[in-house]
Amino acid sequence: MQAGRTLDHMKNATDHKGRTTEVRAAIAAEREELADLFDELKAGQWDEPSLCAGWRVREVVAHMSMGFRLSLPATIGELVKARGNLHRMTDRVARRDVAARTTTELAAFLRDNAHHPWTPPVGGYTSALGHDVVHGLDVTVALGLDRRVPEDRLRILLDAVRPSGLKFFGADISGVRLCAEDLDWSYGSGSPLYGTAQDLLLVTFGRRLPAGRLRGEPAGRFTAR
């Protein structure tokens, strides 16, 4: 019995290490690809609104590298200045960085830190991948760019959708079943909401999408007015 438990533990540890390696490789690839994409944006596109309410493309891109550039003490200091309000803190830092950095520098921060081990406070490397993928979509979907997130990255994130995450991001999908049209994936129960897997991922992160991207009776609930 003891030998069996030891073997199971070793297998679980090996599986976890392999999973971590897979997710970190996906993070690095996503950051490098997005940096290349951001380098190609026209000057006017940087000032277009993103899917993040109140942020232009440039604020989103600046925010994406905040975790690489702020030490833990500096982050805590910024949070104290914002009286503990995380949203206020990230907004202030993004706007400050936009004023101090060129768009070339903002894109380079992602490329230069493709393998940086930063993770959000909760969720580990999967949450770090979600941070990169979703903010990338905040830009590309808002600008109407036809970038498709690779399936392997989407599946990592879609498999991690949980009620706690939906609540954290303010995504109310009560009475709705999310049904991907391009992947074998669905989540929830109720009236079907159809869209691409990456658009439905945005829904789980509380985003409202441009008109025409979602289908089904609940589509209006998740469409920007």
C-alpha positions as CSV (number, residue, x, y, z in Angstrom):
1,M,0.0,0.0,0.0
2,Q,2.8,2.4,0.9
3,A,4.6,1.7,-2.3
4,G,1.5,2.3,-4.3
5,R,0.9,5.7,-2.6
6,T,4.5,6.6,-3.3
7,L,4.1,5.8,-7.0
8,D,0.9,7.7,-7.2
9,H,2.5,10.7,-5.6
10,M,5.5,10.5,-8.0
11,K,3.1,10.3,-11.0
12,N,1.0,13.2,-9.8
13,A,4.2,15.3,-9.2
14,T,5.4,14.4,-12.7
15,D,2.0,15.3,-14.3
16,H,1.9,18.6,-12.4
17,K,5.5,19.5,-13.6
18,G,4.6,18.6,-17.1
19,R,1.4,20.7,-17.0
20,T,3.3,23.6,-15.6
21,T,5.9,23.4,-18.4
22,E,3.1,23.3,-20.9
23,V,1.3,26.3,-19.5
24,R,4.5,28.3,-19.2
25,A,5.4,27.6,-22.8
26,A,1.9,28.8,-23.8
27,I,2.4,32.0,-21.8
28,A,5.8,32.7,-23.5
29,A,4.4,32.1,-27.0
30,E,1.4,34.3,-26.3
31,R,3.5,37.2,-25.1
32,E,5.9,37.0,-28.0
33,E,3.1,36.9,-30.6
34,L,1.2,39.8,-29.0
35,A,4.4,41.9,-28.8
36,D,4.9,41.3,-32.5
37,L,1.2,42.3,-33.1
38,F,1.5,45.4,-31.0
39,D,4.6,46.5,-32.9
40,E,2.5,46.5,-36.1
41,L,-0.3,48.7,-34.7
42,K,-0.8,52.1,-36.4
43,A,-0.4,55.2,-34.2
44,G,-4.2,55.8,-34.2
45,Q,-5.0,52.3,-33.1
46,W,-3.2,52.8,-29.8
47,D,-5.8,55.4,-28.8
48,E,-8.8,53.3,-29.8
49,P,-11.1,52.1,-27.0
50,S,-10.5,48.5,-25.9
51,L,-13.0,46.0,-24.4
52,C,-11.7,47.1,-20.9
53,A,-14.1,49.8,-19.8
54,G,-12.3,53.2,-19.7
55,W,-9.0,52.0,-21.2
56,R,-7.6,52.6,-24.6
57,V,-5.4,50.0,-26.3
58,R,-2.3,51.7,-24.8
59,E,-3.6,51.4,-21.2
60,V,-4.3,47.7,-21.7
61,V,-0.9,47.0,-23.1
62,A,0.8,49.0,-20.3
63,H,-1.2,47.0,-17.7
64,M,-0.1,43.7,-19.2
65,S,3.5,44.1,-18.1
66,M,2.8,45.7,-14.7
67,G,3.5,42.5,-12.9
68,F,7.0,42.2,-14.5
69,R,8.0,45.8,-13.6
70,L,6.7,46.3,-10.1
71,S,8.3,44.5,-7.2
72,L,6.1,43.1,-4.5
73,P,6.9,46.0,-2.1
74,A,6.2,48.5,-4.9
75,T,2.9,46.8,-5.7
76,I,1.9,46.9,-2.0
77,G,2.9,50.6,-1.9
78,E,0.7,51.3,-4.9
79,L,-2.2,49.4,-3.4
80,V,-1.9,51.4,-0.2
81,K,-2.0,54.7,-2.2
82,A,-5.2,53.4,-3.8
83,R,-6.6,52.7,-0.3
84,G,-6.8,49.0,-1.0
85,N,-8.8,49.3,-4.2
86,L,-7.2,47.0,-6.7
87,H,-9.0,48.5,-9.7
88,R,-8.0,52.0,-8.7
89,M,-4.4,50.9,-8.3
90,T,-4.1,49.2,-11.7
91,D,-5.8,52.1,-13.4
92,R,-3.4,54.6,-11.9
93,V,-0.3,52.6,-12.7
94,A,-1.5,52.0,-16.3
95,R,-2.1,55.6,-16.9
96,R,1.2,56.6,-15.3
97,D,3.1,54.1,-17.4
98,V,1.4,55.2,-20.6
99,A,2.5,58.8,-19.9
100,A,6.1,57.6,-19.3
101,R,6.7,55.0,-22.0
102,T,6.5,54.8,-25.8
103,T,4.4,52.2,-27.5
104,T,7.5,50.5,-28.7
105,E,8.7,50.1,-25.1
106,L,5.3,48.8,-24.0
107,A,5.4,46.1,-26.6
108,A,9.0,45.3,-25.8
109,F,8.2,44.7,-22.1
110,L,6.0,41.7,-23.2
111,R,8.6,40.3,-25.5
112,D,11.5,40.8,-23.1
113,N,9.6,39.1,-20.3
114,A,8.1,36.3,-22.2
115,H,9.4,33.8,-19.7
116,H,8.9,35.9,-16.6
117,P,7.5,33.7,-13.8
118,W,4.9,36.3,-12.6
119,T,1.5,35.0,-11.7
120,P,-1.6,36.8,-10.3
121,P,-2.3,36.4,-6.6
122,V,-4.7,33.6,-7.3
123,G,-4.7,30.9,-9.9
124,G,-1.0,30.3,-10.7
125,Y,0.3,30.0,-14.2
126,T,-3.2,29.3,-15.7
127,S,-4.3,32.7,-14.4
128,A,-1.2,34.3,-15.9
129,L,-2.1,32.8,-19.3
130,G,-5.6,34.0,-18.9
131,H,-4.3,37.5,-18.1
132,D,-2.3,37.6,-21.3
133,V,-4.9,36.0,-23.6
134,V,-7.9,38.0,-22.4
135,H,-6.1,41.3,-22.5
136,G,-4.8,40.5,-25.9
137,L,-8.4,39.9,-27.0
138,D,-9.4,43.1,-25.3
139,V,-7.2,44.8,-28.0
140,T,-7.7,42.6,-31.1
141,V,-11.5,42.2,-30.8
142,A,-12.0,45.9,-30.1
143,L,-9.8,46.8,-33.1
144,G,-11.5,44.2,-35.4
145,L,-8.3,42.3,-35.9
146,D,-8.7,38.7,-37.0
147,R,-6.3,37.1,-34.5
148,R,-7.2,33.5,-33.5
149,V,-5.8,32.4,-30.2
150,P,-4.3,28.8,-30.7
151,E,-6.6,26.1,-29.6
152,D,-4.3,24.6,-27.0
153,R,-4.2,27.9,-25.1
154,L,-7.9,28.3,-25.3
155,R,-8.5,24.8,-23.9
156,I,-6.3,25.4,-20.9
157,L,-8.4,28.4,-20.0
158,L,-11.8,27.0,-20.9
159,D,-11.1,23.9,-18.8
160,A,-10.4,26.2,-15.9
161,V,-13.7,28.1,-15.9
162,R,-15.2,27.9,-12.5
163,P,-18.1,29.7,-10.6
164,S,-15.5,31.4,-8.4
165,G,-13.8,32.9,-11.4
166,L,-17.0,34.0,-13.0
167,K,-18.0,35.8,-9.8
168,F,-14.5,37.5,-9.5
169,F,-14.8,38.9,-13.0
170,G,-18.5,39.9,-12.6
171,A,-19.6,37.5,-15.3
172,D,-23.3,36.6,-14.7
173,I,-24.2,33.6,-16.9
174,S,-27.1,32.4,-14.8
175,G,-29.6,30.7,-17.0
176,V,-27.2,30.5,-19.9
177,R,-25.3,27.7,-21.5
178,L,-22.1,28.8,-23.4
179,C,-21.7,26.8,-26.6
180,A,-18.6,27.1,-28.6
181,E,-19.1,26.9,-32.4
182,D,-15.5,26.1,-33.3
183,L,-14.5,23.7,-30.4
184,D,-16.2,20.9,-28.6
185,W,-16.8,22.9,-25.4
186,S,-19.8,24.1,-23.5
187,Y,-20.4,25.4,-19.9
188,G,-23.4,26.2,-17.8
189,S,-27.1,25.4,-18.2
190,G,-30.0,27.2,-19.7
191,S,-30.6,29.1,-22.9
192,P,-27.7,28.5,-25.4
193,L,-25.3,31.3,-26.2
194,Y,-23.3,30.6,-29.3
195,G,-20.0,32.1,-30.4
196,T,-16.4,31.3,-31.0
197,A,-14.5,29.8,-28.1
198,Q,-12.4,32.9,-27.6
199,D,-15.4,35.1,-27.7
200,L,-17.1,32.9,-25.0
201,L,-13.9,33.1,-23.0
202,L,-14.3,36.8,-23.0
203,V,-17.8,36.4,-21.7
204,T,-16.5,34.4,-18.8
205,F,-14.2,37.3,-18.0
206,G,-17.0,39.7,-17.8
207,R,-16.5,41.4,-21.2
208,R,-19.3,42.8,-23.4
209,L,-18.6,42.1,-27.1
210,P,-19.2,44.1,-30.2
211,A,-22.5,43.5,-31.9
212,G,-22.8,40.5,-34.2
213,R,-20.2,38.2,-32.5
214,L,-22.7,36.2,-30.4
215,R,-25.8,34.3,-31.3
216,G,-28.8,33.1,-29.3
217,E,-31.5,34.6,-27.2
218,P,-29.2,35.8,-24.4
219,A,-26.8,37.5,-26.8
220,G,-28.0,41.0,-25.9
221,R,-26.9,40.5,-22.3
222,F,-23.3,40.1,-23.4
223,T,-23.2,42.7,-26.2
224,A,-21.8,46.2,-25.8
225,R,-24.5,48.9,-26.3
